[in-house]
Amino acid sequence: MFLITTKVNKGIIFLRLYGSLNKKTIKEFSEEINYLLYEQGTKKLVINFDEVRVSCNDIFSTIGNKLIEIFLSCGEVALCGLTQKEEACIGRREEQLFFVDSELDAFQYLVN
């Protein structure tokens, strides 16, 4: 089972992921990002991985590709709930991608 909840606070979209993220459920994640990015014009996202299990490392390359789409539209993203190994799989991008310990920490990077 995979679930995404969405909340807005101070103009920032918070996505909380629950369940198992695998090759089948990554499509649902991608569709949610596409909707927020292309239909809603979202520029600031926080994605919380605290309650999700990632079944294979290939998933992080797909997540990385989605992040690039966000960056190309001048968006910013904060990710929380990832291990250092998982963060390394995604890579770094100064001034657009932030790895934070909690959703609350994201405000210091994304609120202007």
C-alpha positions as CSV (number, residue, x, y, z in Angstrom):
1,M,0.0,0.0,0.0
2,F,1.2,3.5,-0.8
3,L,-0.4,6.8,0.3
4,I,0.4,10.5,-0.3
5,T,-1.1,13.2,1.8
6,T,-0.8,16.9,0.8
7,K,-0.9,20.0,3.0
8,V,-0.1,23.6,2.4
9,N,1.5,25.9,4.9
10,K,2.9,29.4,4.1
11,G,2.7,28.7,0.4
12,I,4.7,25.5,0.7
13,I,3.3,22.1,-0.4
14,F,4.1,19.3,2.1
15,L,3.9,15.8,0.7
16,R,4.0,13.0,3.3
17,L,4.6,9.5,1.9
18,Y,3.3,6.4,3.6
19,G,3.8,2.7,2.9
20,S,6.1,1.1,0.3
21,L,7.7,3.0,-2.6
22,N,8.6,0.6,-5.3
23,K,8.6,0.3,-9.1
24,K,4.8,0.1,-9.2
25,T,4.0,2.9,-6.7
26,I,6.6,5.3,-8.0
27,K,4.2,6.0,-10.9
28,E,1.7,7.4,-8.4
29,F,4.4,9.6,-6.9
30,S,5.4,10.9,-10.3
31,E,1.8,11.7,-11.2
32,E,1.3,13.7,-8.0
33,I,4.5,15.7,-8.7
34,N,3.4,16.3,-12.3
35,Y,0.0,17.5,-11.1
36,L,1.5,19.9,-8.6
37,L,4.2,21.1,-11.0
38,Y,2.4,21.4,-14.3
39,E,-1.3,21.9,-13.3
40,Q,-0.9,23.9,-10.0
41,G,2.4,25.7,-10.7
42,T,3.9,24.6,-7.4
43,K,7.4,26.1,-6.8
44,K,8.1,25.0,-3.2
45,L,7.8,21.4,-2.0
46,V,8.7,19.5,1.1
47,I,8.7,15.7,0.6
48,N,8.7,13.7,3.8
49,F,10.0,10.1,3.6
50,D,9.8,9.4,7.3
51,E,7.0,6.8,7.0
52,V,7.9,5.2,3.7
53,R,9.9,2.1,2.9
54,V,11.9,2.3,-0.3
55,S,12.2,-1.2,-1.8
56,C,15.1,-0.6,-4.3
57,N,17.8,2.0,-5.0
58,D,16.6,2.5,-8.6
59,I,13.7,4.5,-7.1
60,F,16.1,7.3,-6.2
61,S,17.1,7.8,-9.8
62,T,13.4,8.3,-10.7
63,I,13.0,10.7,-7.8
64,G,16.1,12.5,-9.0
65,N,14.6,12.9,-12.4
66,K,11.4,14.4,-10.9
67,L,13.5,16.8,-8.9
68,I,15.3,18.0,-12.1
69,E,11.9,18.7,-13.6
70,I,11.1,20.8,-10.5
71,F,14.4,22.6,-10.7
72,L,13.9,23.4,-14.4
73,S,10.7,25.2,-13.5
74,C,12.6,27.3,-10.9
75,G,11.3,25.3,-8.0
76,E,12.8,24.4,-4.7
77,V,12.6,21.2,-2.7
78,A,13.3,20.1,0.9
79,L,13.6,16.4,1.6
80,C,13.3,14.9,5.0
81,G,13.5,11.4,6.4
82,L,16.3,10.1,4.2
83,T,19.5,8.4,5.2
84,Q,22.9,9.8,4.2
85,K,23.2,7.0,1.7
86,E,19.8,7.8,0.2
87,E,20.7,11.5,0.0
88,A,23.9,10.6,-1.8
89,C,21.9,8.6,-4.4
90,I,19.8,11.7,-5.1
91,G,22.8,14.1,-5.3
92,R,23.2,17.7,-4.4
93,R,22.0,20.9,-5.9
94,E,22.8,24.1,-4.2
95,E,20.1,26.7,-3.6
96,Q,17.3,24.4,-4.9
97,L,17.6,21.1,-2.9
98,F,17.8,20.9,0.8
99,F,18.1,17.9,3.0
100,V,16.4,18.6,6.4
101,D,15.8,16.7,9.6
102,S,12.1,17.6,9.8
103,E,9.4,19.5,8.0
104,L,9.7,22.3,10.5
105,D,13.4,22.8,9.4
106,A,12.3,23.3,5.8
107,F,10.8,26.7,6.6
108,Q,14.3,28.2,7.2
109,Y,15.2,27.3,3.6
110,L,12.0,27.8,1.7
111,V,10.3,30.8,3.3
112,N,11.4,34.1,1.8
